Amino acid sequence: MDNLLLQDAHALITGATAGIGWEIARLFVQHGASVTLIGRNQERAEKLTALLEKEKPLSSQKIVYFLCDVSSVSSVEEAFEKMTAPVDILVNNAGITRDNLLLRMREEEFDAVMNTNLKSVFATCKCAIRPMLKAKKGVIINISSVIGVMGNAGQTNYAASKAGIIGFTKSLAKEVAKKSIRVNAIAPGFIQTDMTKDLPENTREAIIKNIPMNQLGDPLDVAKVALFLASNLASYVTGQTIHVDGGMVM
């Protein structure tokens, strides 16, 4: 079991019932972590929790889930109160899109994206950081996006939320570095998830033409970087945004 990079760690992952979040949860479990999944789909959460139970390499690992609306501070606080162990690794992956041109964008479309994508990071980090400060250790990984770096027409709300995550990550990293808490971000490019599977074929082809590696990424590509950042392999890495985009943004 010497290759278990996260043995004895407790990881909390938001948006963990699909896509990137699910692959991160699965890889963390394979490397010995106990995992708490947070999501809004109870049926899917129960199914995935059962799958992770079968895959965990150590009997001591605990796999649990909580239904939680991450856009609500009170809902996040309630989820943290239910946990029986402090969070060693926090992964903020929850995210939505409500795409529209700015002139057509409704206030509720802007607010929904900002609350789910960015306000959730505020809520979960605030809950997790106090015990991390007391323990003088901890890892926070925030999932941003290349759209937060390069922008994209029709996604002013999404781009703003993801750019905000990068600024939040850098600022929090500076606040807690002296307590040996590391805070980093991952900026995925176009990954094969529910968000991209319904793209028209011509749109997909246009996107791939702008990717030097000439292909969409896989959720596991992002999960592997999250595993690196969560482990002691990245013990001197903080305040960084790592792009996982096939070279799309250089």
Secondary structure, 3 states (H helix, E strand, C coil): CCCCCCCCCEEEEECCCCHHHHHHHHHHHHCCCEEEEEECCHHHHHHHHHHHHHHCCCCCCCEEEEECCCCCHHHHHHHHHHCCCCCCEEEECCCCCCCECHHHCCHHHHHHHHHHHHHHHHHHHHHHHHHHHHHCCEEEEEECCCHHHHCCCCEHHHHHHHHHHHHHHHHHHHHHHHHCEEEEEEEECCECCCCCCCCCHHHHHHHHHCCCCCCCECHHHHHHHHHHHHCHHHCCCCCCEEEECCCCCC
